[in-house]
Amino acid sequence: MDFVKAGVEAIIEDEVTKRFLAEELPSWNLLTRTNKNYHYISLKVTILWGIGFFLRYFVFLPLRVTLLWLGVGWLIISNAAIGCLQNGPLKRWAYWHASLMSFCILARALSAVITYHNRENRAKGGGICVANHTSPIDVVMLASDNCYALIGQRQGGFLGLLQRGLARATSHIWFERCELKDRVLVTKRLKQHVEDPEKLPILIFPEGTCINNTSVMMFKKGSFDVGGTIYPVAIKYDPRFGDAFWDSSKQGYFHYLLMMMTSWAIVCDVWYLKPMTRKEGETAVKFANRVKSEIARKGGLVDLMWDGQLKRTNVKAEWKARQQEEYSRLIKLD
């Protein structure tokens, strides 16, 4: 019965599953994107809902799509032109301004209202910027105020075109799928980048998946094992105007982008925390947990130890074995 009781408690108090569900508001206020289905309340509210639907889909959406293509077009053209320049201060200056302009246009395409706090703590060259991860647009929110080197898997198609354009203008780190599994190679590439103060700070989301803006889950230790200075950033979205969380297991990217561009606005706060370095004798895991705790505290998020990849994968066999050992000890005592 103790074992059954523990299982029922685990289901009721599940801390993981609810972190991958859209954050519901306590009441419907004509603004939220989480309550997407129309419910009849009264004629007055129905008229207001209809006006809101018309504005979002027939006024805001066409304007935002136009801004989106302007931003993407400027990003490709400017990076192609900057890629023809010789490496040096002029090329870095040109990329800085072109990148900020491109991402600011993309932020306007989402009607983003971003409040930056403690900007004096922004990441500097040769450092690693780490942030909690809610959505792919986290990059747009951060890159509208600072320039970063991006890291990720090499893509094909339209995303591949953007990656090649960005790589011509400055140093980004793109891996082939097979290379991402080689931890030694990834760490080596990261160290080479961090050791050069002339290169842009690397932007990394150590959770490795999107969490629903209520908590911070386990940080992968890889980026904390490289060395150098860590610049933590806390991002907190206001769900009253548009829920930025992307549930990639249920929504395609196009569907998600349509949701964002038909919201009233994307409102968020960004806190730049003081730079942090690894203490003597501190393991990469402990350092990652210390940074995670600071981000959670500043953003008003719940600090959880669970791996965010549980959204897609089953619990590891060793975790199950640990619970089985605990239960077997309980039986032996009885």
C-alpha positions as CSV (number, residue, x, y, z in Angstrom):
1,M,0.0,0.0,0.0
2,D,2.9,2.4,0.7
3,F,4.2,1.7,-2.9
4,V,0.7,2.4,-4.3
5,K,0.4,5.6,-2.2
6,A,3.8,6.9,-3.4
7,G,2.7,6.2,-7.1
8,V,-0.6,8.1,-6.7
9,E,1.2,11.0,-5.0
10,A,3.7,11.1,-7.9
11,I,0.9,11.3,-10.4
12,I,-1.0,14.0,-8.5
13,E,2.0,16.1,-7.8
14,D,3.7,15.6,-11.2
15,E,6.2,18.5,-11.6
16,V,7.3,17.6,-15.1
17,T,4.2,17.1,-17.3
18,K,2.6,20.4,-16.3
19,R,5.7,22.3,-17.3
20,F,5.0,21.5,-21.0
21,L,1.4,22.8,-21.1
22,A,0.4,26.3,-22.0
23,E,0.1,28.6,-19.0
24,E,-3.6,29.1,-18.5
25,L,-4.8,32.4,-17.1
26,P,-7.3,32.4,-14.2
27,S,-9.9,34.2,-16.4
28,W,-10.5,34.9,-20.1
29,N,-9.8,38.6,-20.9
30,L,-10.1,38.8,-24.7
31,L,-6.3,38.9,-24.9
32,T,-5.0,35.4,-24.0
33,R,-4.0,32.9,-26.7
34,T,-4.2,29.9,-24.5
35,N,-8.1,29.9,-24.4
36,K,-8.4,29.8,-28.2
37,N,-12.0,28.3,-28.4
38,Y,-14.9,30.7,-28.5
39,H,-17.4,30.4,-25.7
40,Y,-20.7,32.4,-25.7
41,I,-21.0,34.5,-22.6
42,S,-23.1,37.5,-23.7
43,L,-23.9,39.5,-26.8
44,K,-21.6,42.4,-25.7
45,V,-18.7,40.1,-25.1
46,T,-19.4,38.3,-28.5
47,I,-19.2,41.6,-30.3
48,L,-15.9,42.5,-28.6
49,W,-14.5,39.0,-29.4
50,G,-15.5,39.5,-33.1
51,I,-13.8,42.9,-33.2
52,G,-10.7,41.5,-31.7
53,F,-10.6,38.6,-34.1
54,F,-10.9,41.0,-37.1
55,L,-8.1,43.2,-35.8
56,R,-5.7,40.3,-35.1
57,Y,-6.3,38.3,-38.3
58,F,-7.1,41.0,-40.9
59,V,-5.2,44.0,-39.7
60,F,-2.2,43.0,-37.5
61,L,-1.4,39.7,-39.4
62,P,-0.8,41.2,-42.9
63,L,1.3,44.0,-41.4
64,R,3.4,41.6,-39.3
65,V,3.9,39.2,-42.2
66,T,5.2,42.2,-44.3
67,L,7.6,43.2,-41.5
68,L,8.7,39.6,-41.1
69,W,9.8,39.4,-44.8
70,L,11.5,42.8,-44.6
71,G,13.5,41.6,-41.5
72,V,14.5,38.3,-43.1
73,G,15.3,40.0,-46.4
74,W,17.5,42.6,-44.7
75,L,19.2,39.9,-42.7
76,I,20.2,37.9,-45.8
77,I,21.2,40.9,-48.0
78,S,23.2,42.7,-45.3
79,N,25.0,39.6,-44.2
80,A,25.9,38.7,-47.8
81,A,27.3,42.3,-48.2
82,I,29.2,42.2,-44.9
83,G,30.7,38.8,-45.8
84,C,32.6,40.5,-48.7
85,L,34.5,42.7,-46.2
86,Q,37.9,41.9,-44.8
87,N,38.0,40.7,-41.2
88,G,38.6,43.6,-38.9
89,P,37.0,46.4,-36.9
90,L,34.9,47.7,-39.9
91,K,33.4,44.2,-40.5
92,R,32.5,43.8,-36.8
93,W,31.0,47.3,-36.6
94,A,28.9,46.7,-39.7
95,Y,27.7,43.3,-38.5
96,W,26.8,44.7,-35.1
97,H,24.5,47.4,-36.5
98,A,23.0,45.2,-39.3
99,S,22.2,42.4,-36.9
100,L,20.6,44.7,-34.4
101,M,18.5,46.3,-37.1
102,S,17.4,42.9,-38.5
103,F,16.3,41.5,-35.2
104,C,14.6,44.7,-34.1
105,I,12.5,44.5,-37.3
106,L,11.7,40.8,-36.5
107,A,10.7,41.8,-33.0
108,R,8.3,44.4,-34.4
109,A,6.8,41.7,-36.6
110,L,5.7,40.1,-33.3
111,S,4.6,43.4,-31.7
112,A,7.2,42.6,-29.0
113,V,7.3,44.9,-26.0
114,I,10.6,44.1,-24.3
115,T,11.9,45.7,-21.1
116,Y,15.6,45.2,-20.5
117,H,17.0,45.4,-16.9
118,N,20.6,45.9,-15.8
119,R,22.0,46.3,-19.3
120,E,25.4,47.0,-18.0
121,N,25.7,43.2,-17.4
122,R,25.2,42.3,-21.1
123,A,27.5,39.6,-22.4
124,K,30.8,40.6,-23.8
125,G,33.2,39.0,-26.4
126,G,34.8,35.7,-25.3
127,G,31.9,34.9,-22.9
128,I,28.9,32.5,-22.9
129,C,25.4,33.9,-22.5
130,V,23.0,31.3,-21.0
131,A,19.2,31.8,-20.6
132,N,16.1,29.9,-19.7
133,H,14.2,28.7,-22.8
134,T,10.5,29.3,-23.6
135,S,10.4,29.7,-27.3
136,P,12.4,30.0,-30.5
137,I,11.7,33.7,-30.4
138,D,13.9,34.0,-27.3
139,V,16.8,34.6,-29.8
140,V,14.9,37.6,-31.2
141,M,14.2,39.0,-27.8
142,L,17.9,38.9,-26.8
143,A,19.5,39.7,-30.2
144,S,17.4,42.9,-30.4
145,D,19.6,44.4,-27.7
146,N,23.0,42.6,-28.2
147,C,24.9,40.6,-30.8
148,Y,25.6,36.9,-30.3
149,A,27.2,34.0,-32.0
150,L,24.7,31.2,-32.4
151,I,25.4,27.5,-32.0
152,G,23.3,24.7,-33.5
153,Q,22.8,21.9,-36.0
154,R,23.4,22.7,-39.6
155,Q,20.1,22.9,-41.5
156,G,19.0,22.7,-45.1
157,G,16.4,24.7,-47.0
158,F,15.4,28.2,-45.8
159,L,17.0,27.8,-42.4
160,G,20.2,26.6,-44.1
161,L,20.2,29.7,-46.2
162,L,20.0,31.9,-43.1
163,Q,22.8,29.9,-41.5
164,R,25.1,30.3,-44.4
165,G,24.4,34.0,-44.6
166,L,25.1,34.5,-40.9
167,A,28.3,32.5,-41.2
168,R,29.7,34.7,-44.0
169,A,29.3,37.8,-41.8
170,T,30.7,36.6,-38.5
171,S,31.7,33.5,-36.5
172,H,28.8,31.1,-35.6
173,I,29.1,27.4,-34.7
174,W,27.1,25.1,-36.9
175,F,27.5,21.3,-36.4
176,E,26.5,18.4,-38.6
177,R,24.1,15.9,-37.0
178,C,26.8,13.3,-36.5
179,E,29.2,15.9,-34.9
180,L,26.7,17.0,-32.2
181,K,27.0,13.5,-30.6
182,D,30.8,14.0,-30.3
183,R,31.1,15.8,-27.0
184,V,34.9,16.2,-27.4
185,L,34.5,18.0,-30.7
186,V,31.7,20.3,-29.4
187,T,33.7,21.2,-26.3
188,K,36.8,21.9,-28.5
189,R,34.9,24.2,-30.9
190,L,33.4,26.1,-27.9
191,K,36.7,26.5,-26.2
192,Q,38.3,27.9,-29.4
193,H,35.5,30.4,-29.7
194,V,35.6,31.5,-26.1
195,E,39.4,32.0,-26.0
196,D,39.1,34.7,-28.7
197,P,37.9,37.9,-27.1
198,E,37.3,39.4,-30.6
199,K,34.5,37.0,-31.3
200,L,30.9,37.5,-30.2
201,P,29.6,35.9,-27.0
202,I,27.9,32.6,-27.6
203,L,24.2,32.3,-26.9
204,I,23.2,29.0,-25.4
205,F,19.9,27.6,-23.9
206,P,21.2,24.8,-21.6
207,E,17.8,23.3,-21.0
208,G,17.8,22.0,-24.5
209,T,14.0,22.3,-24.9
210,C,11.2,24.8,-24.4
211,I,9.6,25.1,-20.9
212,N,6.3,26.9,-20.4
213,N,7.5,30.1,-18.7
214,T,6.7,28.9,-15.2
215,S,10.0,27.1,-14.3
216,V,13.6,26.4,-15.1
217,M,14.6,22.8,-15.6
218,M,18.0,21.0,-15.5
219,F,20.8,22.7,-17.3
220,K,23.1,20.5,-19.4
221,K,26.7,20.8,-18.1
222,G,28.5,21.0,-21.4
223,S,28.5,24.8,-21.7
224,F,29.7,25.1,-18.1
225,D,32.6,22.8,-18.6
226,V,34.2,25.0,-21.3
227,G,35.6,27.7,-19.0
228,G,35.4,31.4,-19.4
229,T,32.8,33.8,-18.1
230,I,29.1,32.9,-17.9
231,Y,26.6,35.7,-18.4
232,P,23.2,34.5,-17.1
233,V,20.0,36.0,-18.5
234,A,16.4,35.5,-17.2
235,I,13.5,35.9,-19.6
236,K,9.9,36.1,-18.3
237,Y,6.9,36.5,-20.7
238,D,3.6,38.1,-19.7
239,P,0.9,35.5,-20.8
240,R,-1.9,38.1,-20.6
241,F,-1.2,39.4,-24.1
242,G,0.2,36.3,-25.8
243,D,1.6,32.9,-24.7
244,A,5.1,32.5,-26.2
245,F,5.5,28.9,-25.1
246,W,6.1,26.5,-28.1
247,D,5.0,22.9,-27.5
248,S,7.0,21.3,-30.3
249,S,5.5,17.9,-29.6
250,K,2.0,19.2,-30.6
251,Q,2.6,22.2,-32.8
252,G,4.5,22.6,-36.0
253,Y,6.7,25.7,-36.4
254,F,4.4,27.3,-39.0
255,H,1.4,26.8,-36.7
256,Y,3.3,28.3,-33.8
257,L,4.5,31.3,-35.8
258,L,0.9,31.9,-36.9
259,M,-0.1,31.8,-33.2
260,M,2.5,34.4,-32.3
261,M,1.7,36.7,-35.2
262,T,-2.1,36.7,-34.4
263,S,-1.6,37.5,-30.7
264,W,-2.1,41.0,-29.4
265,A,1.5,41.4,-28.5
266,I,4.5,39.5,-27.0
267,V,5.4,41.2,-23.7
268,C,8.5,40.1,-21.8
269,D,11.1,41.2,-19.3
270,V,14.8,40.4,-19.7
271,W,17.1,40.6,-16.7
272,Y,20.9,40.6,-17.3
273,L,22.5,39.1,-14.2
274,K,26.0,39.7,-13.0
275,P,28.7,37.6,-14.7
276,M,29.6,34.3,-13.0
277,T,32.7,32.2,-13.1
278,R,33.4,28.6,-11.9
279,K,34.8,28.5,-8.4
280,E,37.9,26.5,-7.6
281,G,37.0,22.8,-7.0
282,E,33.4,23.4,-8.2
283,T,32.2,20.7,-10.7
284,A,30.5,21.7,-13.9
285,V,27.2,20.3,-12.6
286,K,27.3,22.3,-9.4
287,F,28.2,25.4,-11.4
288,A,25.3,24.8,-13.8
289,N,22.9,24.4,-10.9
290,R,24.2,27.6,-9.2
291,V,23.6,29.6,-12.4
292,K,20.2,28.0,-12.9
293,S,19.1,29.0,-9.4
294,E,20.1,32.6,-10.0
295,I,18.1,32.7,-13.2
296,A,15.0,31.2,-11.5
297,R,15.2,33.6,-8.6
298,K,15.5,36.7,-10.8
299,G,12.8,35.6,-13.2
300,G,10.3,34.5,-10.5
301,L,10.5,30.9,-11.9
302,V,10.3,27.5,-10.1
303,D,13.7,25.9,-9.9
304,L,13.4,22.2,-10.8
305,M,16.0,19.4,-11.1
306,W,14.3,17.4,-13.8
307,D,15.6,17.0,-17.3
308,G,13.5,18.8,-19.9
309,Q,14.0,16.0,-22.4
310,L,11.4,14.0,-20.4
311,K,9.0,15.8,-22.7
312,R,10.1,13.5,-25.5
313,T,11.9,10.5,-23.9
314,N,11.1,8.0,-21.2
315,V,12.7,8.1,-17.8
316,K,16.2,6.7,-17.7
317,A,16.6,3.0,-16.7
318,E,19.0,3.9,-13.8
319,W,16.3,6.3,-12.3
320,K,13.8,3.4,-12.3
321,A,16.4,1.1,-10.8
322,R,17.0,3.6,-8.0
323,Q,13.3,3.6,-7.1
324,Q,13.2,-0.2,-7.3
325,E,16.2,-0.4,-4.9
326,E,14.5,2.0,-2.4
327,Y,11.3,-0.2,-2.6
328,S,13.3,-3.4,-2.1
329,R,15.0,-2.0,1.0
330,L,11.5,-1.0,2.4
331,I,10.3,-4.7,1.9
332,K,13.5,-6.1,3.6
333,L,12.9,-3.9,6.6
334,D,9.2,-5.0,6.8
